[in-house]
Amino acid sequence: MGGEGDLRGYLVRVGIAGVVGAAREGSLRRYRAFAARDPRVTLGIEPVGEWTVGDVIGLMAEKCGVSPDPRHTSGQDVIDPERTLAALDAFADRLAVVARRRAPVLLGTGHPHRLLGFYAGLAGALSAAGCTVLTPAQGRRVDITTRFGLRTYNLDYVRGVALVRDAGAERTGCEPGAHTHSPLPVRAALAGAAEGSGVLPELVIGDHGWVCGAGQLGFEAIGLADVDDPALFVGQAEGSVSVVVPLDDGVRSDYYLPLTRYVLKRACLSQ
């Protein structure tokens, strides 16, 4: 893929940007939940501002390109590919800085079925550049409240990327891990790092609660977010999150590989 023009068209063609999978009704429902401080939607961020529903809609229009009209209540949401590209550039620039410093990093995902490959590519390149890719507290138990009740997971790492697995499930080579929005896994990982080697990450890279949870604790955090996850964008607006890339986080996993290549090329890292 040649450059920004090619990538822009690709993002729209595969649904990473442009018309995306998130339904407007669902996005608005989550904006209302965020305004009500529902912890299932705040993802570990504790907002300083009031953040009414109108405020959240306005922010998401600014950062993602969704409709700013609260009366627009149906259909599919839209992400402006220009905003995605600009955020990918900022994301890559932060990677370049930590690579030059050979700084320790922590990567984690609540979307392993879709995004594990994207983060694993970054982990491999950062490791090759001399960064320590941290894997603290492997196997630690994490109890997360879900819509099905309290469930127990274990913290695990695949190719340098943290994720959680259902504690009751047998690990297999084809099971990438569990989907979660919770900030508890990153809290467990950071606590494990402090208790173990004492080496803490200078940058946390991920999505969902991995970014929000780390940012709330004062760690620099960058990541990816869909239009129905306003918490990361609020964190960015308030300064607890450094960079958020707006994109559809639910397309096929291999569709994100050109993004990995683009980011690593801009950051002058080899995969």
N, C-alpha and C positions, 0 to 999 in steps of 0.2 A: 504494500500500500504506500503510494508515493508521498503524500503530504496531507496538510489540513483539508484541502479541497476533497481529496479522495476519502478521507476519514469522515468528513461531514456527510457526504452522500451515503457512506456505509452505515453510519449511525442511524440515519433515517430509514434506510432500506431494511435493516434487521430489527428495527423497533427499539433500539437502545435510546434513541431520542426521536423527536418528531411526535407522531401519534403513538402513545405507549399503552401498556396493558392496564394501567391503573384506571379504574372507573371514577369519574368525577364524584359520584355519590359517596364512594368509599373514602376518597381523599377528604371531602368535606366532613365526613363523620369523624375522621381522625383529627382534623383541625379542631373540631368542637371538643373532642376528648382532650386534646393538648391544652386548650384554653381552660378546661376544667381540672387540669393537673392530674389526669389519669396516669398513674405510674406505668401502665402498659404502653403508653404512647410517649411519655417524657424520656424513657430509656436511660434514666440515670442523670439527666440534666435537671438542675434546680434553677429555673429561670429567675433572673433578677427583676425583670419587667413584668407588667401585668399580662400582656399578650392575650388580648381578646381574639375572638374568631376573626374579626375583620383585620386585625393586625397580622395574624398568621396568614390569611389569604393574601394580603398585600406583600408580605415577605416572600411567600412562595411564588407569587407572580414575578417579583424582582429577581429572585435567585434561579428559578426554573423556567419561567415563561408561561406558567399556567394562566388561565383567565383570572383577571382581578375582580370580575363581577360576581358577587355572592349569589346573584339570581341565576347564574349559569350552574345548574344543578344536575345535569345529566350528560351522558356521552362519555367518551374517552378523554383522559387528560393529555396534555401536550407538554413536551419539554423542548425548549429552544436549543437546537444543536450548537449554536454559537456559544451559549452559556456552558454547555458541556465541554466544548473544546477549550474555552478560556480556563475553566476549572481544572481540566486535565493538565494544562500548561503549568498552572500554579502548583498542582499536586507534584508534577515532575520536578519542578524547581526545588521543592522541599526535599525530595529524595536526593537530588544532586548535592544539596548542602550536607545532609547527614552522611552521604557517601564520601565526600571530601574529608569530613571529620572522622570517618571510620567510627561513627558513633553506634552505640547499642540500640537496637530497634526491637519492637514487639509487633507482630502481626496477628490478627485474629478476625474471624468471621462468624456471624450468625446466619450466613447464607452459604454453607459449604457446598450444597448441591449445585449452585450456580457460579459462585465467585471464588472457590478454592483455587482454581487454576490461575486466575488473575493474580491473586496474592502470592501464590507459590512462585510464579515467575519473578515477582519483585523480590521475594526472600532470597531466591537463588542469586540474583544479580547483586543485591546488597551484600550478601555473604562473600561473593567473589571480589567485591570491591574492598573488603576488609572490615565490614561492619559485623558486629556480633549479633546474630539473630537469636534472641532470647527464647528459651523454652521452659520457663519456670513452672513449678507446681504440677508437673505432669501426673495425671491420675487422681488429682485432688477432687474430692466430692463437692459438688455444687447443687444445692437444693433450690429449685426455681418454681415459683407459683405460675401455673399455666391455666388456661381456661378449663382444663380437665382436672385441676387440683395440683397439689404439690408433687413434683416429680424430681427424682434424683438423677443427676448427670455426673459424668467424670470429665475432667479437663484433659484434652489430648492434643497432640500436635501431628500434623501431616505436612511433610516437606517444609517445615519451619513455620507453619501457620496454625495458630491455636483454634480449637473448636471444642464443642462438647458432644459427648455421646451418651445415649441413654444407658444408665448403669445396669439396667436389666437385660440389655441386648448384647448378644454375642458379637464381638467385632469380626467383620469380614472385610476382605479386600475391596469389595464393591460398595461398602457403606461409608459415605464420606463424612457423616456426622449429622447432628440434629440442627434444625432451624430454631433460632431464638432471637428475641429482641432484648434480652435481659442484660443489665450491666454487671451482674454478679460474676460471670466468668472472668472479666478483665480485672475486677477487684481481687478475685482469688489469685490470678496470675501475678498481679503486682505485689500482693502480700507475700506470695511465695518467693518472688525475686528478692524482696527486702529481707526475708528470713533466711534465704539461702546464701547466694554469692554476694548479695548486697549490691549487685549491679542492676541499676534501673534503666529503663529505656529513655533515650532522649527524644524518641518519636514513636508514637503508637499509630499503626495503620490498620484500617478495617472498616467496619460498618456497624449499624445498629448500636447496641449497648457497648461494644468495644470502643467506639469513638466517644460516645457521650459519657460513659463511665470514666474513661481515662481523662477526658477533658475536664470533667467536674472535679477530679482529684488534682488538677494542676499540671498534668502531663500534656505536652504538645501532641495533638491528635489530628489526623487527616483521614478522609475516607470517602466512601460512595454512599449515595442515598437516593431513594425513589421519591416521587412527589407525594406519597402518602406517609412519609416519615419526616414530619416537620422539625423534630427535636434537634437533628444535626444542624439544620439551617438556623434555628434559634440560637444554638450554641455558637455558631459562627458569628451571628449578628452581635452576640453579647461578649465575644472574645474568648470563650472557653474552648472552641474548636477552630483550628487554623484554616483548613481547606475542606470544602465539601463539593464533590462532583455530582451534579444532578444527572441521573440516568435511570432507566428501567432496570431493576436488579433481578428480574425474573425471566430473562430470555435464556436461550440455550447457553451452556457454559462455554462452548467453543467460540461463541460470538464475541466474547470479551478478549480473545487473544490478540486481535489487532490493536486494542487499547493498551495491552501490556507492551507490545512492541513500540507503539507510539510514545508512551511514557518513558520507557527505558532509553529510547533513542534521544529524546529531548534531554533526559538527565545524564546523557553520555555514559550510560551503563550498558554492559553486554549481558544478554540473558544466558 
